[in-house]
Amino acid sequence: MWRDMHIAAVGVEEAAQHSNTEATVPNGGYAASCMLAAASAHLSSRGQSDTLTAHFEYPGRTAAGPAIVAVEDVKLAGQLSTLHLTLWQGGLLPHAPWIAPAVSRRVVLAYTNHTNLGSFAGMSLPTGYEVTAAAALPSPMPDFERLIATGADDAWEEAKAPAGPSSSSDFTRSLRNWNFYEPRAGPLTPGALDMWVRFASGERLTQAALPYVVDSFPFNLHTFLAAPEVRQLLLEPPPAPQQDPTGAARAEDLRKKDRQRAGLWFPTVVMNLEAKKALPDEGVEWLAVRVTSKQIREGKFDIDVLVRDVEGEMVALSHHVAMIVSMEKNTREKGASAKAAL
């Protein structure tokens, strides 16, 4: 088990390097990727290193730095094995039992199912969804070479976080690890963000990175998820107060909330992930991602994520429950007497 823990510790150290600088909480999807790396190593001898499903709970705040992933075998079987994973931080020991129960914190919990996606076999049946507009890749296809060279083509442009000392990019280092390319003309479907994503470093996107993919969004995500009339009020000149006092007041209220965006943090409460196919071992450069939300209300919201490759094949599905809180909850120091989260 030490080998698996060692792998997890190295992975979370890498998350510290790639994560945010000013904020103290690394991206939840990156932490999840580190946990699945430990699970994959744990089951590699059984030939079940591929994650089929994963359910993550985030009862505590992670921190950039070392961690231990405890791996518990729930069920080991020929086609599908189930694990319980716990990511521990704080008060870690260099030897068994590795954690100090009075000090160490359980900050992420997961149940996962693992298999060999390359050998998974059974009945296949086309569904009605496959012929709907939602199943098609966003049109038109990008000129990928132009996007890399100039940041835009005729239909797509790279999303940029606003510059300045109060911008989200200063708080969320993780955003700078990605290139997000959005439709230049606005949402292709009302309330949905269709985008093409790649690592800003040019590294290939592998199966191990999928939790990070589905938990990474551009700064202006909310302007795409908003109802069409709300998006119009956010982006177009407001009506004159003397002509439409109610509309002008509503527009100003929405713009005020938009300006407050840089001071907000969207921590994940629950994240579910299902792999639909295995990416090539060498990875891919581009993935198409569609993000939708059914309701943003009272400081909490849902997110559905669909990931496809350049051929239009479904790669992964994900569903999140997240909160909207002040960025101060991300940047403040934990108390010295913090106890285990559970």
C-alpha positions as a Markdown table, in Angstrom:
| # | Residue | x | y | z |
|---|---|---|---|---|
| 1 | Met | 0.0 | 0.0 | 0.0 |
| 2 | Trp | 2.9 | 2.4 | 0.5 |
| 3 | Arg | 3.6 | 2.3 | -3.2 |
| 4 | Asp | 0.1 | 3.6 | -3.9 |
| 5 | Met | 0.4 | 6.2 | -1.2 |
| 6 | His | 3.7 | 7.4 | -2.5 |
| 7 | Ile | 2.2 | 7.8 | -6.0 |
| 8 | Ala | -0.7 | 9.9 | -4.5 |
| 9 | Ala | 1.7 | 12.1 | -2.6 |
| 10 | Val | 3.7 | 12.9 | -5.7 |
| 11 | Gly | 0.5 | 13.6 | -7.7 |
| 12 | Val | -0.8 | 16.1 | -5.1 |
| 13 | Glu | 2.7 | 17.8 | -5.0 |
| 14 | Glu | 2.2 | 18.3 | -8.8 |
| 15 | Ala | -1.2 | 19.7 | -8.2 |
| 16 | Ala | 0.5 | 22.3 | -5.9 |
| 17 | Gln | 2.7 | 23.3 | -8.8 |
| 18 | His | -0.1 | 23.6 | -11.4 |
| 19 | Ser | -2.8 | 24.9 | -9.0 |
| 20 | Asn | -3.6 | 28.5 | -7.9 |
| 21 | Thr | -0.9 | 30.7 | -6.3 |
| 22 | Glu | -2.9 | 33.2 | -4.2 |
| 23 | Ala | -5.8 | 30.9 | -3.4 |
| 24 | Thr | -5.2 | 28.0 | -1.0 |
| 25 | Val | -7.5 | 25.4 | -2.4 |
| 26 | Pro | -6.4 | 23.4 | -5.5 |
| 27 | Asn | -8.8 | 22.6 | -8.2 |
| 28 | Gly | -11.1 | 19.8 | -7.1 |
| 29 | Gly | -10.9 | 18.0 | -10.4 |
| 30 | Tyr | -7.1 | 17.9 | -10.2 |
| 31 | Ala | -7.3 | 16.5 | -6.7 |
| 32 | Ala | -9.7 | 13.9 | -8.0 |
| 33 | Ser | -7.2 | 13.0 | -10.8 |
| 34 | Cys | -4.5 | 12.4 | -8.2 |
| 35 | Met | -6.8 | 10.0 | -6.3 |
| 36 | Leu | -7.7 | 8.1 | -9.5 |
| 37 | Ala | -4.0 | 7.8 | -10.3 |
| 38 | Ala | -3.5 | 6.0 | -7.0 |
| 39 | Ala | -6.5 | 3.8 | -7.7 |
| 40 | Ser | -5.3 | 3.0 | -11.1 |
| 41 | Ala | -1.9 | 2.0 | -9.7 |
| 42 | His | -3.5 | -0.1 | -7.0 |
| 43 | Leu | -5.5 | -2.2 | -9.6 |
| 44 | Ser | -2.9 | -2.3 | -12.4 |
| 45 | Ser | -1.8 | -5.8 | -11.4 |
| 46 | Arg | -5.4 | -6.9 | -12.0 |
| 47 | Gly | -5.5 | -5.3 | -15.4 |
| 48 | Gln | -8.3 | -2.9 | -14.2 |
| 49 | Ser | -6.5 | 0.5 | -14.3 |
| 50 | Asp | -9.4 | 2.2 | -16.1 |
| 51 | Thr | -12.0 | 4.2 | -14.2 |
| 52 | Leu | -15.5 | 3.5 | -15.3 |
| 53 | Thr | -17.3 | 5.6 | -12.7 |
| 54 | Ala | -16.3 | 7.8 | -9.8 |
| 55 | His | -18.2 | 9.7 | -7.1 |
| 56 | Phe | -16.4 | 12.4 | -5.2 |
| 57 | Glu | -17.5 | 14.2 | -2.0 |
| 58 | Tyr | -15.6 | 17.3 | -0.8 |
| 59 | Pro | -16.2 | 17.6 | 2.9 |
| 60 | Gly | -13.1 | 19.7 | 3.5 |
| 61 | Arg | -10.7 | 22.1 | 1.8 |
| 62 | Thr | -7.7 | 20.6 | 0.2 |
| 63 | Ala | -4.3 | 22.5 | 0.3 |
| 64 | Ala | -1.4 | 22.6 | -2.1 |
| 65 | Gly | 1.1 | 20.1 | -0.7 |
| 66 | Pro | 1.6 | 16.5 | 0.2 |
| 67 | Ala | -1.3 | 14.1 | 0.8 |
| 68 | Ile | -2.0 | 10.4 | 1.3 |
| 69 | Val | -4.7 | 8.5 | -0.6 |
| 70 | Ala | -5.9 | 5.5 | 1.4 |
| 71 | Val | -7.3 | 2.8 | -0.9 |
| 72 | Glu | -9.8 | 0.3 | 0.5 |
| 73 | Asp | -10.9 | -2.7 | -1.6 |
| 74 | Val | -14.7 | -2.8 | -1.4 |
| 75 | Lys | -15.2 | -5.5 | -4.1 |
| 76 | Leu | -12.6 | -7.2 | -6.4 |
| 77 | Ala | -14.1 | -9.0 | -9.3 |
| 78 | Gly | -13.2 | -10.2 | -12.8 |
| 79 | Gln | -14.8 | -7.4 | -14.8 |
| 80 | Leu | -15.5 | -4.6 | -12.4 |
| 81 | Ser | -13.9 | -3.8 | -9.0 |
| 82 | Thr | -15.0 | -1.2 | -6.5 |
| 83 | Leu | -12.8 | 0.9 | -4.3 |
| 84 | His | -13.2 | 3.4 | -1.5 |
| 85 | Leu | -10.7 | 6.2 | -1.6 |
| 86 | Thr | -9.8 | 8.8 | 1.1 |
| 87 | Leu | -7.5 | 11.8 | 0.6 |
| 88 | Trp | -5.8 | 12.8 | 3.8 |
| 89 | Gln | -3.9 | 16.0 | 4.5 |
| 90 | Gly | -2.3 | 17.6 | 7.6 |
| 91 | Gly | -0.2 | 15.8 | 10.2 |
| 92 | Leu | 1.0 | 13.2 | 7.8 |
| 93 | Leu | 3.6 | 10.7 | 9.1 |
| 94 | Pro | 6.6 | 9.2 | 7.2 |
| 95 | His | 5.6 | 5.6 | 8.3 |
| 96 | Ala | 2.6 | 3.5 | 9.1 |
| 97 | Pro | -0.1 | 4.4 | 10.1 |
| 98 | Trp | 0.8 | 7.4 | 7.9 |
| 99 | Ile | -1.9 | 9.7 | 9.4 |
| 100 | Ala | -2.4 | 11.3 | 12.8 |
| 101 | Pro | -6.2 | 10.9 | 13.5 |
| 102 | Ala | -6.3 | 13.9 | 15.9 |
| 103 | Val | -4.7 | 16.2 | 13.3 |
| 104 | Ser | -5.0 | 14.7 | 9.8 |
| 105 | Arg | -8.1 | 15.7 | 7.8 |
| 106 | Arg | -10.2 | 13.6 | 5.4 |
| 107 | Val | -10.8 | 16.3 | 2.7 |
| 108 | Val | -12.0 | 14.2 | -0.3 |
| 109 | Leu | -13.9 | 10.9 | -0.3 |
| 110 | Ala | -14.6 | 8.8 | -3.3 |
| 111 | Tyr | -16.2 | 5.5 | -4.5 |
| 112 | Thr | -14.9 | 4.3 | -7.8 |
| 113 | Asn | -15.5 | 1.4 | -10.2 |
| 114 | His | -12.6 | 0.2 | -12.3 |
| 115 | Thr | -12.3 | -2.1 | -15.3 |
| 116 | Asn | -10.4 | -2.6 | -18.5 |
| 117 | Leu | -12.3 | -0.4 | -21.0 |
| 118 | Gly | -10.4 | -2.0 | -23.9 |
| 119 | Ser | -11.8 | -5.4 | -23.1 |
| 120 | Phe | -15.3 | -4.4 | -21.9 |
| 121 | Ala | -17.8 | -6.1 | -24.1 |
| 122 | Gly | -21.6 | -6.6 | -24.3 |
| 123 | Met | -24.7 | -5.5 | -26.1 |
| 124 | Ser | -24.7 | -2.1 | -27.9 |
| 125 | Leu | -27.9 | -0.3 | -29.1 |
| 126 | Pro | -28.2 | 3.1 | -30.7 |
| 127 | Thr | -30.4 | 5.5 | -28.8 |
| 128 | Gly | -32.7 | 8.3 | -29.9 |
| 129 | Tyr | -30.3 | 10.8 | -28.3 |
| 130 | Glu | -27.7 | 10.1 | -30.9 |
| 131 | Val | -29.8 | 11.7 | -33.7 |
| 132 | Thr | -30.6 | 14.9 | -31.7 |
| 133 | Ala | -28.9 | 18.2 | -32.2 |
| 134 | Ala | -27.4 | 18.0 | -28.7 |
| 135 | Ala | -25.5 | 14.9 | -29.7 |
| 136 | Ala | -23.7 | 16.6 | -32.6 |
| 137 | Leu | -20.4 | 18.4 | -32.3 |
| 138 | Pro | -20.6 | 22.2 | -32.1 |
| 139 | Ser | -20.6 | 23.7 | -35.6 |
| 140 | Pro | -18.6 | 24.8 | -37.4 |
| 141 | Met | -15.5 | 22.8 | -36.6 |
| 142 | Pro | -12.6 | 25.0 | -35.5 |
| 143 | Asp | -9.4 | 25.7 | -37.5 |
| 144 | Phe | -7.3 | 24.2 | -34.7 |
| 145 | Glu | -4.0 | 25.6 | -36.2 |
| 146 | Arg | -5.4 | 29.1 | -36.3 |
| 147 | Leu | -6.7 | 28.8 | -32.7 |
| 148 | Ile | -3.2 | 27.8 | -31.5 |
| 149 | Ala | -1.4 | 30.5 | -33.5 |
| 150 | Thr | -3.8 | 33.5 | -33.0 |
| 151 | Gly | -6.3 | 32.5 | -30.4 |
| 152 | Ala | -9.3 | 32.7 | -32.7 |
| 153 | Asp | -10.7 | 31.7 | -36.1 |
| 154 | Asp | -13.9 | 32.9 | -37.8 |
| 155 | Ala | -16.2 | 31.1 | -35.4 |
| 156 | Trp | -14.2 | 30.5 | -32.2 |
| 157 | Glu | -12.1 | 32.6 | -29.8 |
| 158 | Glu | -10.1 | 32.0 | -26.7 |
| 159 | Ala | -11.8 | 32.9 | -23.4 |
| 160 | Lys | -9.7 | 35.4 | -21.4 |
| 161 | Ala | -10.1 | 36.2 | -17.7 |
| 162 | Pro | -10.1 | 40.0 | -17.1 |
| 163 | Ala | -6.7 | 41.4 | -16.2 |
| 164 | Gly | -6.0 | 43.4 | -13.1 |
| 165 | Pro | -5.3 | 42.8 | -9.4 |
| 166 | Ser | -8.9 | 41.7 | -8.6 |
| 167 | Ser | -9.3 | 39.4 | -11.6 |
| 168 | Ser | -10.1 | 35.7 | -11.1 |
| 169 | Ser | -6.9 | 34.7 | -12.8 |
| 170 | Asp | -5.0 | 36.1 | -9.9 |
| 171 | Phe | -7.0 | 34.0 | -7.5 |
| 172 | Thr | -7.3 | 30.9 | -9.6 |
| 173 | Arg | -4.0 | 29.7 | -11.0 |
| 174 | Ser | -5.7 | 26.7 | -12.4 |
| 175 | Leu | -7.4 | 28.8 | -15.2 |
| 176 | Arg | -4.0 | 29.5 | -16.7 |
| 177 | Asn | -3.4 | 25.8 | -17.3 |
| 178 | Trp | -6.1 | 25.8 | -20.0 |
| 179 | Asn | -7.0 | 27.2 | -23.4 |
| 180 | Phe | -10.8 | 27.5 | -23.6 |
| 181 | Tyr | -12.3 | 28.4 | -27.0 |
| 182 | Glu | -15.8 | 29.7 | -27.0 |
| 183 | Pro | -18.3 | 30.6 | -29.9 |
| 184 | Arg | -17.6 | 34.1 | -31.0 |
| 185 | Ala | -21.3 | 34.8 | -31.6 |
| 186 | Gly | -22.4 | 33.6 | -28.2 |
| 187 | Pro | -24.2 | 30.5 | -27.1 |
| 188 | Leu | -24.9 | 28.0 | -29.9 |
| 189 | Thr | -27.8 | 26.8 | -27.7 |
| 190 | Pro | -29.5 | 29.0 | -25.1 |
| 191 | Gly | -28.1 | 28.4 | -21.6 |
| 192 | Ala | -25.2 | 26.1 | -22.8 |
| 193 | Leu | -21.5 | 26.7 | -23.2 |
| 194 | Asp | -20.0 | 24.7 | -26.1 |
| 195 | Met | -16.2 | 24.9 | -26.1 |
| 196 | Trp | -13.0 | 23.3 | -27.3 |
| 197 | Val | -10.4 | 22.8 | -24.7 |
| 198 | Arg | -6.7 | 21.9 | -24.6 |
| 199 | Phe | -3.8 | 22.2 | -22.1 |
| 200 | Ala | -2.1 | 25.6 | -22.4 |
| 201 | Ser | 1.2 | 23.7 | -22.2 |
| 202 | Gly | 0.4 | 21.7 | -25.3 |
| 203 | Glu | 0.5 | 18.4 | -23.2 |
| 204 | Arg | -1.9 | 15.7 | -24.4 |
| 205 | Leu | -5.2 | 15.1 | -22.6 |
| 206 | Thr | -5.2 | 11.6 | -21.3 |
| 207 | Gln | -7.8 | 9.4 | -19.5 |
| 208 | Ala | -6.1 | 10.3 | -16.2 |
| 209 | Ala | -6.9 | 14.0 | -16.8 |
| 210 | Leu | -10.6 | 13.6 | -17.3 |
| 211 | Pro | -11.6 | 14.7 | -13.7 |
| 212 | Tyr | -9.6 | 17.8 | -14.2 |
| 213 | Val | -11.2 | 18.4 | -17.6 |
| 214 | Val | -14.8 | 18.2 | -16.3 |
| 215 | Asp | -14.0 | 20.5 | -13.4 |
| 216 | Ser | -12.3 | 23.3 | -15.3 |
| 217 | Phe | -14.4 | 26.2 | -16.7 |
| 218 | Pro | -13.6 | 29.7 | -18.2 |
| 219 | Phe | -14.1 | 32.8 | -16.1 |
| 220 | Asn | -17.2 | 33.9 | -18.0 |
| 221 | Leu | -19.1 | 30.5 | -17.8 |
| 222 | His | -22.0 | 32.2 | -16.0 |
| 223 | Thr | -22.7 | 34.5 | -19.0 |
| 224 | Phe | -23.3 | 31.4 | -21.2 |
| 225 | Leu | -25.4 | 29.5 | -18.6 |
| 226 | Ala | -27.7 | 32.5 | -18.0 |
| 227 | Ala | -31.1 | 32.8 | -19.6 |
| 228 | Pro | -31.0 | 34.6 | -23.0 |
| 229 | Glu | -32.7 | 37.7 | -21.6 |
| 230 | Val | -30.2 | 37.9 | -18.7 |
| 231 | Arg | -27.3 | 37.5 | -21.0 |
| 232 | Gln | -28.6 | 40.3 | -23.1 |
| 233 | Leu | -28.8 | 42.6 | -20.1 |
| 234 | Leu | -25.3 | 41.7 | -19.1 |
| 235 | Leu | -23.7 | 42.3 | -22.4 |
| 236 | Glu | -25.7 | 45.0 | -24.2 |
| 237 | Pro | -26.2 | 48.6 | -23.2 |
| 238 | Pro | -28.9 | 48.9 | -20.5 |
| 239 | Pro | -32.2 | 50.8 | -21.3 |
| 240 | Ala | -32.4 | 54.5 | -20.4 |
| 241 | Pro | -33.7 | 54.9 | -16.8 |
| 242 | Gln | -36.2 | 57.5 | -17.9 |
| 243 | Gln | -37.6 | 55.2 | -20.6 |
| 244 | Asp | -37.6 | 51.9 | -18.6 |
| 245 | Pro | -36.7 | 52.5 | -14.9 |
| 246 | Thr | -37.5 | 48.9 | -14.0 |
| 247 | Gly | -35.4 | 47.4 | -16.8 |
| 248 | Ala | -32.5 | 49.8 | -16.1 |
| 249 | Ala | -32.5 | 48.9 | -12.4 |
| 250 | Arg | -32.5 | 45.2 | -13.2 |
| 251 | Ala | -29.7 | 45.6 | -15.6 |
| 252 | Glu | -27.6 | 47.5 | -13.1 |
| 253 | Asp | -28.3 | 44.8 | -10.5 |
| 254 | Leu | -27.1 | 42.1 | -12.8 |
| 255 | Arg | -24.0 | 44.1 | -13.9 |
| 256 | Lys | -23.2 | 44.6 | -10.2 |
| 257 | Lys | -23.3 | 40.8 | -9.7 |
| 258 | Asp | -21.2 | 40.3 | -12.8 |
| 259 | Arg | -18.5 | 42.7 | -11.4 |
| 260 | Gln | -18.5 | 40.7 | -8.1 |
| 261 | Arg | -17.6 | 37.6 | -10.0 |
| 262 | Ala | -13.9 | 38.0 | -9.3 |
| 263 | Gly | -14.6 | 37.8 | -5.6 |
| 264 | Leu | -16.5 | 34.6 | -5.8 |
| 265 | Trp | -15.4 | 31.0 | -5.4 |
| 266 | Phe | -17.4 | 28.0 | -6.7 |
| 267 | Pro | -16.4 | 25.0 | -4.5 |
| 268 | Thr | -17.6 | 21.5 | -5.6 |
| 269 | Val | -19.7 | 19.7 | -3.1 |
| 270 | Val | -20.2 | 16.5 | -5.2 |
| 271 | Met | -18.8 | 15.4 | -8.5 |
| 272 | Asn | -19.8 | 12.3 | -10.5 |
| 273 | Leu | -17.9 | 11.0 | -13.5 |
| 274 | Glu | -18.6 | 8.3 | -16.0 |
| 275 | Ala | -16.1 | 7.3 | -18.7 |
| 276 | Lys | -17.8 | 6.4 | -22.0 |
| 277 | Lys | -14.6 | 5.4 | -23.9 |
| 278 | Ala | -10.9 | 5.1 | -23.4 |
| 279 | Leu | -8.8 | 7.8 | -24.9 |
| 280 | Pro | -5.6 | 6.6 | -26.7 |
| 281 | Asp | -2.7 | 6.0 | -24.4 |
| 282 | Glu | -0.8 | 8.9 | -25.9 |
| 283 | Gly | -3.8 | 11.2 | -25.3 |
| 284 | Val | -5.4 | 13.8 | -27.5 |
| 285 | Glu | -4.8 | 17.5 | -28.0 |
| 286 | Trp | -8.4 | 18.6 | -28.2 |
| 287 | Leu | -11.7 | 17.8 | -26.5 |
| 288 | Ala | -15.2 | 19.3 | -27.1 |
| 289 | Val | -17.0 | 20.1 | -23.9 |
| 290 | Arg | -20.6 | 21.1 | -23.4 |
| 291 | Val | -21.7 | 22.6 | -20.0 |
| 292 | Thr | -25.3 | 23.2 | -18.9 |
| 293 | Ser | -27.0 | 24.1 | -15.7 |
| 294 | Lys | -30.7 | 23.6 | -14.8 |
| 295 | Gln | -30.8 | 26.1 | -11.9 |
| 296 | Ile | -28.5 | 28.6 | -10.2 |
| 297 | Arg | -30.3 | 29.6 | -7.0 |
| 298 | Glu | -29.6 | 30.7 | -3.4 |
| 299 | Gly | -25.9 | 30.2 | -3.7 |
| 300 | Lys | -25.9 | 26.7 | -5.1 |
| 301 | Phe | -26.1 | 25.2 | -8.6 |
| 302 | Asp | -25.9 | 22.1 | -10.7 |
| 303 | Ile | -23.6 | 21.5 | -13.7 |
| 304 | Asp | -23.8 | 18.8 | -16.4 |
| 305 | Val | -20.8 | 18.2 | -18.5 |
| 306 | Leu | -20.5 | 16.3 | -21.8 |
| 307 | Val | -17.1 | 15.5 | -23.2 |
| 308 | Arg | -16.5 | 14.4 | -26.8 |
| 309 | Asp | -13.4 | 13.9 | -29.0 |
| 310 | Val | -12.9 | 15.5 | -32.4 |
| 311 | Glu | -14.6 | 12.6 | -34.1 |
| 312 | Gly | -17.8 | 13.3 | -32.1 |
| 313 | Glu | -17.5 | 10.1 | -29.9 |
| 314 | Met | -18.6 | 10.5 | -26.3 |
| 315 | Val | -15.7 | 10.4 | -23.9 |
| 316 | Ala | -17.2 | 11.2 | -20.5 |
| 317 | Leu | -20.3 | 12.5 | -18.7 |
| 318 | Ser | -20.1 | 14.4 | -15.4 |
| 319 | His | -22.6 | 15.9 | -13.0 |
| 320 | His | -21.7 | 18.4 | -10.2 |
| 321 | Val | -23.3 | 20.1 | -7.3 |
| 322 | Ala | -21.5 | 23.3 | -6.4 |
| 323 | Met | -21.8 | 26.4 | -4.2 |
| 324 | Ile | -21.2 | 30.1 | -4.7 |
| 325 | Val | -19.3 | 31.6 | -1.8 |
| 326 | Ser | -16.9 | 34.5 | -1.1 |
| 327 | Met | -13.3 | 34.0 | -2.3 |
| 328 | Glu | -12.3 | 34.7 | 1.3 |
| 329 | Lys | -13.3 | 31.1 | 2.1 |
| 330 | Asn | -10.7 | 29.9 | -0.4 |
| 331 | Thr | -7.8 | 32.2 | 0.6 |
| 332 | Arg | -8.2 | 32.3 | 4.4 |
| 333 | Glu | -5.8 | 30.3 | 6.5 |
| 334 | Lys | -7.1 | 27.2 | 8.3 |
| 335 | Gly | -7.0 | 27.3 | 12.1 |
| 336 | Ala | -4.1 | 25.6 | 13.7 |
| 337 | Ser | -6.4 | 23.4 | 15.7 |
| 338 | Ala | -8.3 | 22.0 | 12.7 |
| 339 | Lys | -9.7 | 18.6 | 13.3 |
| 340 | Ala | -10.6 | 15.7 | 11.0 |
| 341 | Ala | -13.4 | 16.7 | 8.7 |
| 342 | Leu | -15.4 | 13.6 | 9.4 |
